[in-house]
């Protein structure tokens, strides 16, 4: 977003492919010790508009007390889970049905061309 615009909030919501947000939040908690919130977050119309009614979203709520290192650890954890889940879907020959998930994969592959 625009860093000049105020007020800003350090909140990030995401999904990984077509996986349920509760499954992602559980993996982040159990495997990485990262606490997030999963579900509809009292915003069913937003989820309807985004096409995430069935999966919900995983919400990270960073604060003044989080360090840059903690944010980087969270980003690495999400990347690792995304790669793991993608490989799992490919191994099971599952079709990625969610349009936003397909777009995420395309964006991810494009970004990795330059790394």
C-alpha positions in Angstrom: 0.0 0.0 0.0 0.8 3.7 0.1 3.3 4.2 2.9 2.4 7.9 3.0 -1.3 7.2 3.8 -2.4 7.2 7.4 -3.7 5.5 9.4 -2.2 2.2 8.5 -2.6 -1.2 10.2 -0.1 -4.1 10.3 -2.7 -6.7 9.4 -2.3 -9.3 6.7 -4.8 -11.8 5.5 -3.9 -14.6 3.2 -4.8 -18.1 1.8 -2.7 -20.9 0.5 -4.3 -22.5 -2.5 -7.7 -24.1 -1.7 -6.7 -25.2 1.8 -8.9 -24.4 4.8 -7.7 -21.4 6.8 -8.0 -23.4 10.0 -5.6 -26.0 8.6 -3.0 -23.3 7.7 -3.4 -21.6 11.1 -2.9 -24.9 12.9 0.2 -25.7 10.9 1.7 -22.3 11.6 1.0 -22.7 15.3 2.2 -26.3 15.6 5.2 -26.3 13.3 6.4 -22.7 13.7 5.0 -21.4 16.9 3.2 -18.6 15.0 -0.2 -17.6 16.3 -2.7 -16.3 13.8 -6.5 -16.2 13.5 -8.4 -18.2 10.9 -11.9 -18.0 9.5 -14.4 -15.4 8.3 -13.4 -12.7 10.8 -17.0 -11.5 11.0 -16.8 -10.4 7.3 -18.9 -12.9 5.3 -19.6 -10.4 2.5 -15.9 -9.8 2.0 -15.3 -13.5 1.8 -18.2 -13.9 -0.7 -16.6 -11.1 -2.8 -13.2 -12.7 -2.7 -14.5 -16.3 -3.3 -13.1 -17.5 0.1 -16.5 -18.4 1.7 -15.5 -22.0 2.2 -11.8 -21.6 3.2 -11.9 -18.3 5.1 -8.5 -16.5 5.5 -5.5 -16.6 7.8 -5.0 -13.3 9.5 -1.6 -12.1 10.9 -2.0 -9.1 13.3 1.5 -7.7 13.8 2.1 -5.0 16.4 4.7 -2.6 17.7 6.1 -5.5 19.8 6.9 -7.7 16.8 10.5 -7.6 15.6 11.5 -7.5 11.9 13.0 -11.0 12.5 9.6 -12.3 13.6 7.9 -10.9 10.5 10.6 -12.5 8.3 10.1 -15.9 10.1 6.4 -15.7 9.4 7.0 -14.9 5.7 9.4 -17.9 5.4 6.9 -20.1 7.2 4.1 -19.1 4.8 6.4 -19.7 1.8 7.4 -23.2 3.1 3.8 -24.2 3.7 2.7 -22.9 0.3 5.4 -24.9 -1.4 4.6 -28.0 0.7 0.8 -27.7 -0.1 1.4 -27.1 -3.7 3.6 -30.2 -4.0 1.0 -32.2 -2.2 -1.7 -31.0 -4.6 0.4 -31.8 -7.6 1.3 -35.3 -6.2 -2.4 -36.0 -5.8 -3.2 -34.4 -9.2 -5.7 -32.1 -7.6 -7.0 -29.2 -9.7 -6.6 -25.8 -8.2 -10.2 -24.5 -8.3 -9.9 -21.1 -6.6 -9.2 -18.3 -9.1 -7.2 -16.3 -6.5 -5.1 -19.4 -5.8 -4.3 -19.8 -9.5 -3.3 -16.1 -9.7 -1.1 -16.5 -6.6 0.7 -19.4 -8.2 1.2 -17.5 -11.4 2.5 -14.4 -9.4 4.7 -16.7 -7.3 6.3 -18.4 -10.3 6.9 -15.0 -12.0 8.6 -13.6 -8.9 10.8 -16.7 -8.6 12.1 -16.2 -12.2 14.0 -13.2 -10.9 15.4 -14.7 -7.7 
